C-alpha cells in the first residue's frame, strides 16, 4: 500500500488524519453520551420530585 493512503494509522509513512467516517463516529458517540447524561438527569429530577419530606409532628401545648 502506498504511503499516505491509509488514514488513521500510526505507522511511519502513513497519513494520520481523520476522515468523514471518524468524524461521524465521534459525533455519534457524543450524541450517545449527551443522551445518557440527559436521561440520568431526568431520572434524578424525577426522583427528587417523587420523594416527599417527612412531615414534622406538630406539638400541641396543653393548658
Buried (B, 14 or more C-beta within 10 A) or exposed (E): EEEEEBBEEEEEEBEEEEEEEEEEEEEEEEEEEEEEEEEEEEEEEEEEEEEEEEEEEEEEEEE
